[in-house]
């Protein structure tokens, strides 16, 4: 079991650099863009709305960090089957409705609290959802389906998306996550009363028609149909006026089109393809880490657009493609995670350990404290890693980006292309 003292000792002890730090121009970063970024970042805090976030890398000022309280093993179903590691299928079939292992939940909660404390030490205001016993461990039903239980509110990034000064509640695609928005409602209402926009995407019926009852795993095979719009918020990543997404096991074309029409002409929605048969959430695959800078997952190369680079992965050469708009961008290939093979990962692949990072500004990046190769690589690239232990949280399905949603970043809406 990890103590809070042990966790804090593993983090860096250096003083935090100023939030306004902006790196020198790099390849792929136009001088016009840097001038606009400097002007936007230097604006006074009083000029910013309480909710204000346009990308994944401007200086972070306020964030929501999730909780694992009342986290419950969800029931096995087709939607889960399409993404959950096969070795845990039996757990979902036989232990649904039960809490996750007690020691794991306790240590994950300690890590989340420690993460929140480190963010505050770095100058970021941290908010947390409110959870009560039974929020997820109780069964529920709607006119269209019944669920033995819910899941958790550990991943605010999955259910909430901030675009400018608007908070968008995602419809989600798993029945166990139908009511996952509830622990965040008090915060959302507070932000609304302080001037933020608040939109709830169409709540899906989640009847049997939403799911392909004959689903078989494979490339371009999906467990969700086009019966109604559905998406998780983590399926969209923001780079100013351009937002990138993918068709996945939880996000259908109907949901992508809803987002496109909802945001209107001020934004461009781009759909990328990574030929990932278990696709779920783009933030472990395609991660903007600064103007003109992109972190990519070597296991899941993008096939959309033209070849931008080649690299070696698992002993073979692979091509990474991107639309022409990314010409001149720096593409950084993520390091293979150092998690032991025995480490439990109930929902996701180990790549969350090295890809699912959070940028505090254009230089500081929150990374998992045990991922030494990732830390060294970020330092070699000119970033300043903020090392945070998070291995007990990883089994719940994500890392730092998943466990947060940025409410306010200092900056304005602009085009980076």
MOSULUR-V104141 format. One record per run of one state. SS is the DSSP state (a for helix, b for strand, c for the rest). FROM is the first residue (numbers start at 1). TO is the last residue. Records with the same first field share a line. If there is no record, write none. Layout:
# MOSULUR-V104141
SS->FROM-TO / FROM-TO
This chain:
# MOSULUR-V104141
c->1-3 / 10-30 / 42-44 / 48-51 / 54-54 / 56-58 / 66-66 / 68-71 / 73-77 / 82-85 / 95-98 / 100-101 / 122-124 / 129-139 / 142-145 / 148-152 / 154-155 / 165-165 / 170-174 / 178-181 / 194-196 / 201-207 / 212-223 / 225-232 / 236-236 / 240-241 / 246-252 / 267-267 / 272-281 / 285-285 / 291-292 / 297-305 / 314-315 / 323-323 / 327-329 / 334-351 / 356-357 / 360-363 / 369-371 / 381-383 / 389-390 / 395-403 / 411-417
a->4-9 / 31-41 / 45-47 / 78-81 / 86-94 / 102-121 / 156-159 / 175-177 / 182-193 / 208-210 / 233-235 / 253-266 / 282-284 / 324-326 / 352-355 / 372-380 / 391-394
b->52-53 / 55-55 / 59-65 / 67-67 / 72-72 / 99-99 / 125-128 / 140-141 / 146-147 / 153-153 / 160-164 / 166-169 / 197-200 / 211-211 / 224-224 / 237-239 / 242-245 / 268-271 / 286-290 / 293-296 / 306-313 / 316-322 / 330-333 / 358-359 / 364-368 / 384-388 / 404-410
